[in-house]
Amino acid sequence: MNNGTTFRDMMRGIALAAACCAALALAVSPAAAASEIVPSVGLTRAVDNDGDANVFGSLAFRHRLAPVLLSEIDISYRSEDYFDDMLHVRMWPVTASLYLSPVPALYAGAGVGWYNVTFDYENDLLFEDDTSQEFGVHVGGGLQVPLAPSAAVDLNGRYVFMQEQESPLVPDEFDPDFWATRLGLAFKF
């Protein structure tokens, strides 16, 4: 699959997921400002990577389940290089989180995720590219600063724990755990 097709498919999936989440929120809870969609951009860096942080994008849907409990479904795209750029790792995480929100501006919690991971080896190497699905857990939290009754700036971060990955390169294993921080605009409805 080429990068153009992959990116196009990812954007189509994000748009479909956002539309489904919005429709579900409107059907289940017509109350004002119980749900929000949060497009965001951020920085991410794997703990086993000596390189710089990379930019990534995401789209989250949040719904207030109770006065102090938020649920979130998030879809994002991130990529990183390892082993002096001999291995390019692309990841499409789909995560679900529960957050405690003791005050409207703050939230903290944890969640789980399904990570579609592609290991793309440099062309000069004789290794075949590989795509797999991985499971991970995360902890995180954030801050929302209201701009208007139906919009807020959202700043959040999370740390993701995943199983060590094997690679035919030396060293033969690496730790894919990563941190991510993002800035977004929450549209409440």
C-alpha positions in Angstrom: 0.0 0.0 0.0 1.5 3.4 -0.9 1.6 6.4 1.5 -1.0 8.4 -0.5 -3.5 5.6 -0.2 -2.7 5.1 3.5 -3.1 8.8 4.3 -6.3 9.0 2.3 -7.7 5.9 4.0 -6.8 7.3 7.4 -8.4 10.7 6.8 -11.6 8.9 5.4 -11.7 6.8 8.6 -11.2 9.8 10.9 -14.0 11.7 9.1 -16.3 8.6 9.3 -15.6 8.1 13.0 -16.2 11.8 13.8 -19.5 11.8 11.9 -20.6 8.6 13.7 -19.6 10.0 17.1 -21.4 13.3 16.5 -24.6 11.4 15.3 -24.5 9.2 18.3 -24.0 12.1 20.7 -27.0 14.0 19.2 -29.2 10.9 19.3 -28.3 9.8 22.8 -27.9 13.2 24.6 -29.6 16.2 23.1 -28.6 18.2 26.3 -26.4 21.2 25.7 -22.6 20.9 25.9 -22.6 17.2 27.1 -20.3 16.2 24.2 -17.4 17.7 22.3 -15.2 17.0 19.3 -11.5 17.9 19.7 -9.3 18.1 16.6 -5.7 18.6 17.7 -2.1 18.6 16.7 0.8 17.6 19.0 4.2 16.3 19.6 5.2 12.7 20.3 8.4 10.9 21.1 9.2 7.3 21.8 11.2 6.6 24.9 13.7 4.4 23.0 14.3 7.0 20.3 17.2 9.4 20.4 15.7 11.7 17.8 13.5 14.7 18.0 9.9 14.8 18.9 7.5 14.4 15.9 4.3 16.2 15.0 1.1 14.2 14.9 -2.6 14.8 14.5 -5.7 13.4 16.2 -9.4 13.7 16.5 -11.2 12.9 19.8 -14.8 12.6 20.7 -15.6 13.2 24.4 -18.9 12.8 26.3 -19.7 13.7 29.8 -21.2 10.5 31.4 -21.7 12.1 34.9 -20.8 15.4 36.4 -17.2 14.3 37.2 -16.7 11.5 34.6 -15.7 11.9 30.9 -15.4 9.2 28.2 -13.2 9.7 25.1 -12.6 7.9 21.8 -9.6 9.1 19.9 -8.1 8.4 16.5 -4.6 9.7 15.6 -1.6 9.2 13.3 2.0 9.2 14.4 5.3 8.1 12.9 8.9 7.7 14.2 12.3 6.6 12.9 14.6 4.2 14.7 18.1 2.7 14.3 19.6 5.7 12.4 16.5 6.0 10.1 16.7 2.3 9.0 13.3 1.6 10.4 10.3 3.9 10.0 7.4 3.1 12.3 3.9 4.4 11.4 1.1 4.0 13.9 -2.7 4.6 13.8 -3.9 4.4 17.4 -7.6 4.1 18.2 -8.0 4.6 22.0 -10.8 4.7 24.6 -10.3 6.6 27.9 -12.2 7.4 31.0 -11.3 10.7 32.8 -12.2 12.1 36.2 -13.0 15.8 36.0 -13.3 17.2 39.5 -13.5 20.7 38.2 -14.7 21.5 34.6 -11.2 22.8 33.5 -9.2 19.7 34.6 -9.3 16.0 33.8 -7.1 13.0 34.5 -7.5 9.3 33.8 -6.5 6.2 31.9 -7.5 4.1 28.9 -6.7 1.3 26.4 -5.9 1.3 22.8 -5.6 -0.7 19.6 -2.5 0.3 17.6 -2.2 -0.6 14.0 1.6 -0.5 13.5 3.6 -0.6 10.3 7.3 -1.3 10.3 8.8 0.1 7.1 12.5 -0.9 6.6 14.9 1.1 4.5 14.9 0.0 0.8 18.6 -1.0 1.0 17.8 -3.6 3.7 16.6 -7.0 2.7 13.8 -7.1 5.4 10.1 -7.1 4.4 7.8 -4.5 5.8 5.4 -5.7 8.4 2.1 -4.5 9.7 0.6 -5.7 13.0 -2.0 -4.8 15.6 -0.9 -4.1 19.1 -2.6 -3.4 22.4 -1.5 -0.6 24.8 -2.6 1.2 27.9 -2.2 4.9 28.7 -2.4 7.4 31.5 -2.9 11.1 31.0 -4.8 14.3 31.7 -5.4 17.8 30.5 -6.6 21.3 30.9 -9.4 23.1 29.1 -9.6 26.9 28.9 -13.0 28.2 27.8 -13.1 30.6 24.8 -16.9 30.7 24.4 -19.8 28.7 25.8 -19.4 26.2 23.0 -15.6 26.2 22.5 -12.4 25.7 24.6 -8.7 25.4 24.1 -7.7 21.8 25.1 -4.1 21.0 26.2 -3.4 17.4 27.2 -0.8 14.8 27.5 -0.5 11.0 27.9 2.1 8.3 28.4 1.5 5.0 26.4 2.7 1.6 27.6 3.2 -1.0 24.9 5.0 -4.4 24.7 8.6 -4.4 23.5 8.8 -4.9 19.7 11.2 -7.3 17.9 13.2 -6.2 14.9 15.7 -8.0 12.6 18.0 -5.0 13.2 20.6 -4.8 16.0 19.6 -4.5 18.8 16.8 -7.0 18.1 14.3 -5.4 20.4 13.1 -1.8 21.2 10.7 -0.2 23.6 7.8 1.4 21.7 6.4 3.2 24.8 5.9 6.9 24.0 4.6 10.2 25.3 2.4 12.6 23.5 1.2 16.1 24.2 -1.3 18.0 22.1 -3.1 21.3 21.7 -6.6 21.3 20.3 -9.9 23.2 20.0 -12.9 21.6 21.7 -16.2 22.2 20.0 -19.0 21.5 22.5 -22.5 20.5 21.6 
